[in-house]
Amino acid sequence: MTFSDAFTVSSMQGLMDLIGEMGFVPFFENEIEGFSLEEHIAPECWYGGSESFWDAWEWKGPVIGQMKCAYGKFLRNKAMYVSAEWFPDFANFRRDGYDFDARYDDGLASFQEKGLYELLDGNAPVLSKTLKQIGGYGKNGRKGFDGTVTRLQRQCYVLISDFRYASGRHGDRYGWGIAEYSTPEKFFGSQFTGRVYQRTPEESYARVLKQFQKILPDADEARIRKILK
């Protein structure tokens, strides 16, 4: 199956089936037409529904947990689901074969990135608001949290492992889900660490490119290469 003939997603199981089939499912529409959950979800599960008004958002945490898939700002700084099958190759080419320490030692990561990565890794899984507190980020503290954690996600050193909701006195949830961060190494364990560097970054890129071409047969290769950067 390709995204051209993908079914309409109207349930959480439908979303998990789509991720398992495609391997890569961006949350929002992007430069490639039709390549997103937003363009394949039933309208009542997106904006404007009634009882299921926030379905697409509320599914995120359970889908991550039940599928054990990767989720984060992996695609042009926008969120994307990546199946456990495909994430090691995706991470390998995005990391260019480096673990984080080697990347920093070779001058390819900033001191700010190193500080946040080590803080996150030492406390993972950790809620974003907790990470900001222990790292001293905020109005009168350190700056650049959002940009730094987004870069670490884009490079596949960090992912979102769940979304947690605040609860009222009667146990009712409210507000937006709060992102919980982890590293792929801690989230997936040996399923990831045993596979992420088993190929060269070039071999991993070629495999991911081939999968994108398979699920997006009508997309121009130059455009696919552009969004994979």
N, C-alpha and C positions, 0 to 999 in steps of 0.2 A: 504494500500500500504506500501511496505517496500523499503529500499534503494536498495535492490537487483533488484527490477523491476521498479525503479524510471525512469521517462521520461528524455529525454535530454532537458536541459534548453536552450532556444534560445531567450528568451525575459524577460523583467522585470516582466511581469505578470506571466510568467512561474516560475520565482524564488519565487514570493510571494505565488503562489499556492503550491510550494514545502515546503516552510516554514510552511504554514498553515496546510499542510497534515502531515508533520513529527514532527513539533514542535521544532526540533533542526537541524540546518544545518551549519556545519563548513565550513568556506570559503576555506581553504586549505586542501589537503590530509593529513592524519595523520596515527596513528598506525592501525586503522581499515580500511581495504581496501574497497573502494566504498563509504565511509562515508564523502562526502564533495561535495561542489559545483564544485570545480575544476575537479572532476572526472565525473560530470554529465552535464557539460555545453558544448554547441556547440563550437567547436574549433574557429570559427570566432568571438565568443564573449569573448574569452580569449586572449592569446597572438597570434599574427600573423595574425589577421584579417586586413581588409582594412578600410572601412568607420567606422566599429564598433570596432575598435582596442581595446578600453578600456571599452567596455560595462560593464563587470562584476564589474569594479571599480566605474564607474559612476552611476551604479544603487544603490549603497549602501545608499547614503543619501536619495534619493526618496523612497526606499523600507522602510527604518526606519520610515520616516515620514508618508507614506501612510498606512503602516500596523500597525504603532505604536508598533513595535516589539523591543526587546532588541538586541543590537549588541555590542560586545566588546571581549576582550581577555579572554574568559571564559574557553577555552579548552586547557590545557597544554600550556598556554601563547600564544595561537593562536586564531584568531578571529572566532566567531561563532554567527549566528543568533539564537535567541530563541523567540518563539512566546509569545505574551502577555498572552496566556492561561497557558503556562508552566513556565514562568519566576518566579512567586511568590514561587512555590515549589522549583525550582532550587536555587533561592536566599536564601531561608530559610535554606536548608541543607548546602549550602556553607558558610553561616554566622553562622551556628550552633545555630540558634535561637537568636543571639545577634543583637541588633541595634548597631551602631558604638560606641556610648558613653559607653554603657555597656561593649562592647568588650575592649575598652581602659581601663576602670576602673578595669577590671579583669586581666589586664596585658597581653592581647592577641594581642594588636596592639602597634606599636612603636610610639615614639614621632614624628618621621618624617612622619609616616602615618597619625597621628592625624593632624599635621599641614597642610599637603596637602589636606586631606579630608575636613577640615573646610574651607580652602581657596576656594576649588572648590565648596563646598556646598553653600558658601556665595555669589558666583558669577555665579552660574549655571543658564542657559547654558553658557559655556565659551569655547572659542577656546583654543587649547593647547598652541599656541604661546603667547596668552594673559595671560594665567595662569602662564606660565613660567616667563613672564615679571613682573607681580605683586607679584609673589612669590620669585623673585630674583634668579631664576635658570639660569644657563648659564656658559659660559667658565670661567668667573672670579667671579662667584657667588656660589650659593648652588648647590650641586651635587645630583644625584640619582633620578631625576624626572621620567625618563622612567621606572626604576625598581619599584618605589613606586606606580605610577599610574597603572602599570600592576598588581601588587599585589591587589590593591583596586578593579580592575575589576575582577580578579579571585575570590575574596571574594564576588563579586556582590554588593559592596557599590557604585561603579561607573560604568557607561556605556557610550558608544559613542552615542550621540543623533542626530548627523548630520555630514556631511562633507561640508566644504565651500571652494570655489575656488577663487584664486586671479583673478582680471580682469584687462585687459589692458585699454588704454585710449578710445578705441572704444567699450568697454563692452565685449570683447572676453575673455573667460576663458583661463587660462593657468596653468601649473604645476599640482602637485598632490593635491588632496583634503586635507584640513587641518581639523583634527578631532576636533569636538566640544563635550565637556564632560558635563555630568549632573549626577545627582543621580537618581536611580529608583524612589524614592519618589517624586521627582519634575517632572520627565519625564512622569510617568504613573499616578501620583496622587492617588486618593482613590482606583482606580482599583488595585493598588499594595499594598498600605498601609493597605487596609481592608482585604487583603488575605495573605500577606507574612508570618505572624506568627500564622495563624489560626490552623495549625497542628504542631506537634512536628517535629524537624529536622529529626528524624528517619522515621516518617511517610512520610514526603516529599521526603526523599531519596528513600524510597521504591517505591513511585509513579514514580519518575523520572527513576529509574532503570528498572521498568516494561515497561515504554515507550521506553527506549533504547533497551530493549530486543525485543520489538514488531517491531520496525523499523529496527533492526539489528539482524534478527533471526539466521544468520550464524556466528555471532561473539561469541567468547568465553566469558563467564560471567566474568572471572577474568580480561580479557582485558578491558571490559566495566567498571568494578569497578575501574580499574587503571586510565582510562582517566577521570572518574568522580571525582576523588579526588581533 
